[in-house]
Structures are given as C-alpha cells and as structure tokens.
Amino acid sequence: MAETVLDLKNLACPLPVLRANRALRSMTPGERLRVLATDAASVADFKSYCRETGHALVSWSEEAGIYSFTIRRRAES
C-alpha cells in the first residue's frame, strides 16, 4: 500500500500536527501518512494526537535530527 509523505521539516509545534490532521481528514480509512519533522516536540505531539484521535501511530524514528512518523488513518466511526 502506498503512503503519502508530508514534509514538515523546519516547522515548529503545533504546525506539524495541524497539517498532518488536515491531510488525514482527506484520506480514506487505513491509508498511511508519513510525516517528516525536525521539531523534537513533535514526538510527544504525535503520540498524544494519535491517542486522542484514534489514528494509529504505526512507527516513529529519528535520524540526524529528522523525525519520521507513520500514521494509519482510523476507521470511520
């Protein structure tokens, strides 16, 4: 399954989460969004966001100051 990549590097909190939220709203349930960010606070932000919205934080990693988050859009309720 293809994933959409959203490059949000150099944006400060809360912009990465807000822009990811906008992208996820236009996706179908089960689709994946990969977010690239450089704000260290985005780790806690995306964990909280996924817990609160029901989207799945499939994975996250950091390499050379770039954080990568893979989020699976939740099923409609």
MMTF fields as JSON, N, C-alpha, C and O atoms, coordinates in Angstrom:
{
  "mmtfVersion": "1.0.0",
  "mmtfProducer": "UNKNOWN",
  "numBonds": 307,
  "numAtoms": 308,
  "numGroups": 77,
  "numChains": 1,
  "numModels": 1,
  "chainsPerModel": [1],
  "groupsPerChain": [77],
  "chainIdList": ["A"],
  "bondAtomList": [4, 2, 8, 6, 12, 10, 16, 14, 20, 18, 24, 22, 28, 26, 32, 30, 36, 34, 40, 38, 44, 42, 48, 46, 52, 50, 56, 54, 60, 58, 64, 62, 68, 66, 72, 70, 76, 74, 80, 78, 84, 82, 88, 86, 92, 90, 96, 94, 100, 98, 104, 102, 108, 106, 112, 110, 116, 114, 120, 118, 124, 122, 128, 126, 132, 130, 136, 134, 140, 138, 144, 142, 148, 146, 152, 150, 156, 154, 160, 158, 164, 162, 168, 166, 172, 170, 176, 174, 180, 178, 184, 182, 188, 186, 192, 190, 196, 194, 200, 198, 204, 202, 208, 206, 212, 210, 216, 214, 220, 218, 224, 222, 228, 226, 232, 230, 236, 234, 240, 238, 244, 242, 248, 246, 252, 250, 256, 254, 260, 258, 264, 262, 268, 266, 272, 270, 276, 274, 280, 278, 284, 282, 288, 286, 292, 290, 296, 294, 300, 298, 304, 302],
  "bondOrderList": [1, 1, 1, 1, 1, 1, 1, 1, 1, 1, 1, 1, 1, 1, 1, 1, 1, 1, 1, 1, 1, 1, 1, 1, 1, 1, 1, 1, 1, 1, 1, 1, 1, 1, 1, 1, 1, 1, 1, 1, 1, 1, 1, 1, 1, 1, 1, 1, 1, 1, 1, 1, 1, 1, 1, 1, 1, 1, 1, 1, 1, 1, 1, 1, 1, 1, 1, 1, 1, 1, 1, 1, 1, 1, 1, 1],
  "groupList": [{"groupName": "MET", "atomNameList": ["N", "CA", "C", "O"], "elementList": ["N", "C", "C", "O"], "formalChargeList": [0, 0, 0, 0], "bondAtomList": [1, 0, 2, 1, 3, 2], "bondOrderList": [1, 1, 2], "singleLetterCode": "M", "chemCompType": "L-PEPTIDE LINKING"}, {"groupName": "ALA", "atomNameList": ["N", "CA", "C", "O"], "elementList": ["N", "C", "C", "O"], "formalChargeList": [0, 0, 0, 0], "bondAtomList": [1, 0, 2, 1, 3, 2], "bondOrderList": [1, 1, 2], "singleLetterCode": "A", "chemCompType": "L-PEPTIDE LINKING"}, {"groupName": "GLU", "atomNameList": ["N", "CA", "C", "O"], "elementList": ["N", "C", "C", "O"], "formalChargeList": [0, 0, 0, 0], "bondAtomList": [1, 0, 2, 1, 3, 2], "bondOrderList": [1, 1, 2], "singleLetterCode": "E", "chemCompType": "L-PEPTIDE LINKING"}, {"groupName": "THR", "atomNameList": ["N", "CA", "C", "O"], "elementList": ["N", "C", "C", "O"], "formalChargeList": [0, 0, 0, 0], "bondAtomList": [1, 0, 2, 1, 3, 2], "bondOrderList": [1, 1, 2], "singleLetterCode": "T", "chemCompType": "L-PEPTIDE LINKING"}, {"groupName": "VAL", "atomNameList": ["N", "CA", "C", "O"], "elementList": ["N", "C", "C", "O"], "formalChargeList": [0, 0, 0, 0], "bondAtomList": [1, 0, 2, 1, 3, 2], "bondOrderList": [1, 1, 2], "singleLetterCode": "V", "chemCompType": "L-PEPTIDE LINKING"}, {"groupName": "LEU", "atomNameList": ["N", "CA", "C", "O"], "elementList": ["N", "C", "C", "O"], "formalChargeList": [0, 0, 0, 0], "bondAtomList": [1, 0, 2, 1, 3, 2], "bondOrderList": [1, 1, 2], "singleLetterCode": "L", "chemCompType": "L-PEPTIDE LINKING"}, {"groupName": "ASP", "atomNameList": ["N", "CA", "C", "O"], "elementList": ["N", "C", "C", "O"], "formalChargeList": [0, 0, 0, 0], "bondAtomList": [1, 0, 2, 1, 3, 2], "bondOrderList": [1, 1, 2], "singleLetterCode": "D", "chemCompType": "L-PEPTIDE LINKING"}, {"groupName": "LYS", "atomNameList": ["N", "CA", "C", "O"], "elementList": ["N", "C", "C", "O"], "formalChargeList": [0, 0, 0, 0], "bondAtomList": [1, 0, 2, 1, 3, 2], "bondOrderList": [1, 1, 2], "singleLetterCode": "K", "chemCompType": "L-PEPTIDE LINKING"}, {"groupName": "ASN", "atomNameList": ["N", "CA", "C", "O"], "elementList": ["N", "C", "C", "O"], "formalChargeList": [0, 0, 0, 0], "bondAtomList": [1, 0, 2, 1, 3, 2], "bondOrderList": [1, 1, 2], "singleLetterCode": "N", "chemCompType": "L-PEPTIDE LINKING"}, {"groupName": "CYS", "atomNameList": ["N", "CA", "C", "O"], "elementList": ["N", "C", "C", "O"], "formalChargeList": [0, 0, 0, 0], "bondAtomList": [1, 0, 2, 1, 3, 2], "bondOrderList": [1, 1, 2], "singleLetterCode": "C", "chemCompType": "L-PEPTIDE LINKING"}, {"groupName": "PRO", "atomNameList": ["N", "CA", "C", "O"], "elementList": ["N", "C", "C", "O"], "formalChargeList": [0, 0, 0, 0], "bondAtomList": [1, 0, 2, 1, 3, 2], "bondOrderList": [1, 1, 2], "singleLetterCode": "P", "chemCompType": "L-PEPTIDE LINKING"}, {"groupName": "ARG", "atomNameList": ["N", "CA", "C", "O"], "elementList": ["N", "C", "C", "O"], "formalChargeList": [0, 0, 0, 0], "bondAtomList": [1, 0, 2, 1, 3, 2], "bondOrderList": [1, 1, 2], "singleLetterCode": "R", "chemCompType": "L-PEPTIDE LINKING"}, {"groupName": "SER", "atomNameList": ["N", "CA", "C", "O"], "elementList": ["N", "C", "C", "O"], "formalChargeList": [0, 0, 0, 0], "bondAtomList": [1, 0, 2, 1, 3, 2], "bondOrderList": [1, 1, 2], "singleLetterCode": "S", "chemCompType": "L-PEPTIDE LINKING"}, {"groupName": "GLY", "atomNameList": ["N", "CA", "C", "O"], "elementList": ["N", "C", "C", "O"], "formalChargeList": [0, 0, 0, 0], "bondAtomList": [1, 0, 2, 1, 3, 2], "bondOrderList": [1, 1, 2], "singleLetterCode": "G", "chemCompType": "PEPTIDE LINKING"}, {"groupName": "PHE", "atomNameList": ["N", "CA", "C", "O"], "elementList": ["N", "C", "C", "O"], "formalChargeList": [0, 0, 0, 0], "bondAtomList": [1, 0, 2, 1, 3, 2], "bondOrderList": [1, 1, 2], "singleLetterCode": "F", "chemCompType": "L-PEPTIDE LINKING"}, {"groupName": "TYR", "atomNameList": ["N", "CA", "C", "O"], "elementList": ["N", "C", "C", "O"], "formalChargeList": [0, 0, 0, 0], "bondAtomList": [1, 0, 2, 1, 3, 2], "bondOrderList": [1, 1, 2], "singleLetterCode": "Y", "chemCompType": "L-PEPTIDE LINKING"}, {"groupName": "HIS", "atomNameList": ["N", "CA", "C", "O"], "elementList": ["N", "C", "C", "O"], "formalChargeList": [0, 0, 0, 0], "bondAtomList": [1, 0, 2, 1, 3, 2], "bondOrderList": [1, 1, 2], "singleLetterCode": "H", "chemCompType": "L-PEPTIDE LINKING"}, {"groupName": "TRP", "atomNameList": ["N", "CA", "C", "O"], "elementList": ["N", "C", "C", "O"], "formalChargeList": [0, 0, 0, 0], "bondAtomList": [1, 0, 2, 1, 3, 2], "bondOrderList": [1, 1, 2], "singleLetterCode": "W", "chemCompType": "L-PEPTIDE LINKING"}, {"groupName": "ILE", "atomNameList": ["N", "CA", "C", "O"], "elementList": ["N", "C", "C", "O"], "formalChargeList": [0, 0, 0, 0], "bondAtomList": [1, 0, 2, 1, 3, 2], "bondOrderList": [1, 1, 2], "singleLetterCode": "I", "chemCompType": "L-PEPTIDE LINKING"}],
  "groupTypeList": [0, 1, 2, 3, 4, 5, 6, 5, 7, 8, 5, 1, 9, 10, 5, 10, 4, 5, 11, 1, 8, 11, 1, 5, 11, 12, 0, 3, 10, 13, 2, 11, 5, 11, 4, 5, 1, 3, 6, 1, 1, 12, 4, 1, 6, 14, 7, 12, 15, 9, 11, 2, 3, 13, 16, 1, 5, 4, 12, 17, 12, 2, 2, 1, 13, 18, 15, 12, 14, 3, 18, 11, 11, 11, 1, 2, 12],
  "groupIdList": [1, 2, 3, 4, 5, 6, 7, 8, 9, 10, 11, 12, 13, 14, 15, 16, 17, 18, 19, 20, 21, 22, 23, 24, 25, 26, 27, 28, 29, 30, 31, 32, 33, 34, 35, 36, 37, 38, 39, 40, 41, 42, 43, 44, 45, 46, 47, 48, 49, 50, 51, 52, 53, 54, 55, 56, 57, 58, 59, 60, 61, 62, 63, 64, 65, 66, 67, 68, 69, 70, 71, 72, 73, 74, 75, 76, 77],
  "secStructList": [7, 7, 3, 3, 3, 3, 3, 7, 6, 6, 7, 7, 6, 6, 2, 2, 2, 2, 2, 2, 2, 2, 2, 2, 2, 6, 1, 7, 6, 6, 7, 3, 3, 3, 3, 3, 3, 7, 7, 6, 6, 2, 2, 2, 2, 2, 2, 2, 2, 2, 2, 2, 2, 7, 7, 3, 3, 3, 3, 3, 3, 3, 3, 6, 6, 3, 3, 3, 3, 3, 3, 3, 7, 7, 7, 7, 7],
  "xCoordList": [0.852, 0.0, 0.895, 1.84, 0.592, 1.361, 1.047, -0.024, 1.998, 1.761, 2.018, 2.834, 1.324, 1.506, 2.605, 2.621, 3.522, 4.6, 4.35, 4.082, 4.443, 4.237, 5.522, 5.871, 6.229, 7.493, 7.197, 6.881, 7.303, 7.017, 8.256, 8.158, 9.41, 10.657, 10.714, 10.21, 11.334, 11.545, 10.278, 10.272, 9.201, 8.006, 7.965, 8.264, 7.595, 7.542, 6.157, 5.16, 6.135, 4.908, 3.945, 4.383, 2.695, 1.928, 1.689, 0.873, 2.381, 2.103, 2.226, 1.378, 3.235, 3.282, 2.016, 1.501, 1.52, 0.317, -0.906, -1.743, -1.019, -2.173, -2.211, -3.277, -1.067, -1.022, -1.242, -1.876, -0.722, -0.965, -2.451, -3.018, -3.075, -4.501, -5.301, -6.216, -4.961, -5.656, -5.483, -6.432, -4.271, -4.017, -4.789, -5.354, -4.819, -5.514, -7.016, -7.65, -7.585, -9.022, -9.409, -10.535, -8.494, -8.805, -8.441, -8.633, -7.924, -7.52, -8.626, -9.517, -8.554, -9.544, -9.043, -7.837, -9.965, -9.569, -8.552, -8.698, -7.517, -6.472, -5.29, -4.225, -5.451, -4.32, -3.256, -3.542, -2.026, -0.909, -0.36, -0.288, 0.018, 0.647, 2.009, 2.12, 3.033, 4.369, 4.703, 4.668, 5.029, 5.325, 6.805, 7.335, 7.463, 8.854, 8.873, 8.313, 9.522, 9.559, 10.927, 11.666, 11.253, 12.526, 12.341, 13.317, 11.126, 10.841, 10.818, 9.99, 11.712, 11.788, 10.481, 10.155, 9.734, 8.458, 7.42, 6.4, 7.662, 6.685, 6.516, 5.473, 7.513, 7.384, 6.225, 5.319, 6.252, 5.159, 3.856, 2.791, 3.933, 2.725, 2.01, 0.793, 2.766, 2.129, 1.637, 0.609, 2.355, 1.879, 0.536, -0.403, 0.444, -0.808, -1.912, -3.047, -1.581, -2.564, -3.186, -4.407, -2.355, -2.875, -3.698, -4.734, -3.254, -4.01, -5.391, -6.383, -5.455, -6.712, -7.656, -8.873, -7.121, -7.964, -8.304, -9.238, -7.558, -7.81, -7.025, -7.132, -6.237, -5.348, -4.223, -3.89, -3.642, -2.578, -1.212, -0.901, -0.402, 0.995, 1.733, 2.141, 1.9, 2.469, 3.938, 4.393, 4.676, 6.087, 6.573, 5.971, 7.68, 8.371, 9.85, 10.235, 10.674, 12.119, 12.755, 12.118, 14.025, 14.78, 16.139, 16.802, 16.544, 17.865, 18.388, 17.775, 19.522, 20.176, 19.247, 19.254, 18.445, 17.579, 16.28, 15.512, 16.022, 14.768, 13.914, 14.334, 12.718, 11.784, 10.833, 10.32, 10.609, 9.706, 8.594, 8.862, 7.354, 6.188, 5.331, 5.046, 4.923, 3.989, 2.682, 2.628, 1.625, 0.311, -0.689, -0.744, -1.48, -2.548, -3.873, -4.235, -4.583, -5.866, -6.861, -6.973, -7.564, -8.535, -9.737, -9.996, -10.452, -11.703, -12.745, -12.686, -13.681, -14.756, -15.593, -15.802, -16.067, -16.911, -18.316, -19.164],
  "yCoordList": [-1.184, 0.0, 1.243, 1.338, 2.169, 3.41, 4.294, 4.213, 5.126, 6.07, 7.479, 7.692, 8.42, 9.824, 10.359, 10.069, 11.134, 11.727, 13.222, 13.903, 13.712, 15.125, 15.662, 15.29, 16.527, 17.089, 18.367, 19.405, 18.272, 19.408, 19.832, 20.378, 19.573, 19.953, 21.479, 22.228, 21.899, 23.31, 24.046, 25.274, 23.302, 23.925, 23.634, 22.522, 24.635, 24.481, 24.013, 24.201, 23.408, 22.959, 24.141, 25.244, 23.967, 22.756, 22.531, 21.686, 23.266, 23.19, 21.789, 21.423, 20.984, 19.637, 18.818, 18.159, 18.853, 18.087, 18.671, 17.918, 19.977, 20.598, 20.266, 19.983, 20.3, 19.996, 18.507, 18.131, 17.665, 16.226, 15.935, 15.118, 16.599, 16.413, 16.765, 16.036, 17.859, 18.28, 17.224, 16.906, 16.689, 15.669, 14.387, 13.78, 13.972, 12.74, 12.831, 11.83, 14.01, 14.17, 13.872, 13.45, 14.084, 13.856, 12.442, 12.106, 11.623, 10.262, 9.273, 9.574, 8.1, 7.064, 6.214, 6.13, 5.583, 4.741, 3.68, 3.022, 3.535, 2.552, 3.086, 2.468, 4.224, 4.808, 5.271, 5.577, 5.314, 5.725, 7.082, 7.422, 7.832, 9.138, 9.093, 8.725, 9.463, 9.557, 11.033, 11.779, 11.447, 12.846, 12.979, 12.218, 13.943, 14.264, 15.598, 16.581, 15.637, 16.86, 17.002, 16.027, 18.22, 18.461, 18.967, 19.077, 19.273, 19.766, 18.587, 17.687, 18.581, 17.478, 17.307, 16.195, 18.384, 18.3, 17.515, 17.108, 17.296, 16.581, 15.129, 14.529, 14.555, 13.177, 13.081, 12.267, 13.895, 13.894, 14.343, 13.819, 15.311, 15.83, 14.746, 14.595, 13.992, 12.975, 11.79, 11.197, 11.439, 10.373, 10.766, 9.969, 11.982, 12.461, 12.577, 12.165, 13.134, 13.318, 11.979, 11.869, 10.975, 9.667, 9.021, 8.413, 9.145, 8.583, 9.236, 8.556, 10.538, 11.279, 11.12, 11.194, 10.904, 10.856, 9.446, 9.257, 8.454, 7.083, 6.658, 5.508, 7.559, 7.16, 6.331, 6.515, 5.423, 4.563, 5.137, 5.381, 5.348, 5.723, 4.41, 3.748, 4.042, 2.75, 2.684, 1.675, 3.759, 3.802, 5.244, 6.136, 5.43, 6.714, 6.45, 5.497, 7.314, 7.178, 8.554, 9.515, 8.617, 9.87, 9.53, 8.594, 10.289, 10.116, 11.48, 12.175, 11.844, 13.119, 14.312, 15.262, 14.254, 15.381, 15.439, 16.389, 14.432, 14.385, 13.262, 12.106, 13.621, 12.666, 12.202, 13.002, 10.901, 10.318, 9.589, 8.747, 9.918, 9.313, 8.659, 9.274, 7.426, 6.761, 6.599, 5.969, 7.181, 7.198, 6.526, 6.833, 5.603, 4.957, 5.589, 5.649, 6.056, 6.724, 5.738, 4.593, 6.203, 5.358, 5.052, 5.74, 4.003, 3.687, 4.712, 5.245, 4.977, 5.926, 5.323, 4.111, 6.184, 5.687, 6.216, 5.897],
  "zCoordList": [0.0, 0.0, 0.0, 0.783, -0.865, -0.943, 0.252, 0.852, 0.572, 1.652, 1.146, 0.249, 1.72, 1.395, 2.296, 3.492, 1.739, 2.535, 2.646, 1.657, 3.872, 4.164, 4.78, 5.901, 4.067, 4.539, 5.316, 4.736, 6.635, 7.512, 8.296, 9.395, 7.712, 8.382, 8.531, 7.694, 9.603, 9.937, 10.364, 10.44, 10.643, 11.199, 12.701, 13.137, 13.474, 14.929, 15.365, 14.668, 16.522, 17.168, 17.254, 17.581, 16.986, 16.684, 15.189, 14.82, 14.33, 12.893, 12.29, 11.475, 12.645, 12.052, 12.328, 11.425, 13.547, 13.889, 13.182, 12.683, 13.131, 12.469, 10.981, 10.434, 10.334, 8.899, 8.644, 7.658, 9.525, 9.392, 9.568, 8.843, 10.523, 10.758, 9.5, 9.12, 8.872, 7.65, 6.55, 5.834, 6.422, 5.4, 5.7, 4.791, 6.959, 7.333, 7.084, 6.75, 7.243, 7.019, 5.572, 5.309, 4.641, 3.23, 2.772, 1.604, 3.665, 3.322, 3.678, 4.473, 3.081, 3.385, 4.559, 4.791, 5.299, 6.427, 6.007, 4.977, 6.839, 6.571, 5.791, 5.791, 5.122, 4.39, 5.373, 6.53, 4.885, 5.739, 5.318, 4.137, 6.33, 6.138, 6.809, 7.979, 6.076, 6.655, 6.786, 5.807, 8.01, 8.301, 8.638, 9.447, 8.015, 8.319, 9.045, 8.56, 10.22, 11.021, 11.667, 11.807, 12.055, 12.738, 14.16, 14.902, 14.553, 15.899, 16.871, 16.727, 17.852, 18.815, 19.585, 20.001, 19.78, 20.493, 19.703, 20.26, 18.423, 17.601, 18.046, 17.784, 18.711, 19.189, 20.176, 19.996, 21.197, 22.185, 21.55, 21.877, 20.644, 19.994, 19.185, 19.288, 18.379, 17.549, 18.379, 18.055, 19.441, 20.326, 20.942, 20.949, 21.453, 22.056, 21.014, 21.254, 19.872, 18.804, 18.405, 18.289, 18.199, 17.785, 18.893, 18.623, 20.111, 21.233, 21.334, 21.596, 21.13, 21.273, 20.08, 20.249, 18.889, 17.693, 17.235, 16.455, 17.708, 17.282, 16.057, 15.632, 15.473, 14.388, 15.012, 16.183, 14.235, 14.758, 14.42, 13.254, 15.444, 15.22, 15.001, 15.956, 13.748, 13.378, 13.783, 14.323, 13.523, 13.888, 13.892, 13.295, 14.584, 14.501, 14.718, 15.395, 14.131, 14.278, 14.127, 13.696, 14.495, 14.363, 13.782, 14.229, 12.79, 12.203, 11.777, 10.966, 12.336, 12.014, 12.225, 11.442, 13.296, 13.627, 12.851, 12.999, 12.022, 11.269, 11.846, 11.898, 12.274, 12.854, 11.764, 10.981, 11.729, 10.749, 11.5, 12.356, 11.174, 11.815, 10.738, 9.711, 10.969, 10.071, 10.823, 11.879, 10.259, 10.905, 9.965, 8.774, 10.522, 9.748, 10.139, 11.314, 9.129, 9.401, 10.001, 9.563, 10.997, 11.697, 10.798, 9.811, 11.176, 10.501, 10.929, 12.037, 10.058, 10.413, 11.524, 11.578, 12.409, 13.493, 13.381, 14.214]
}
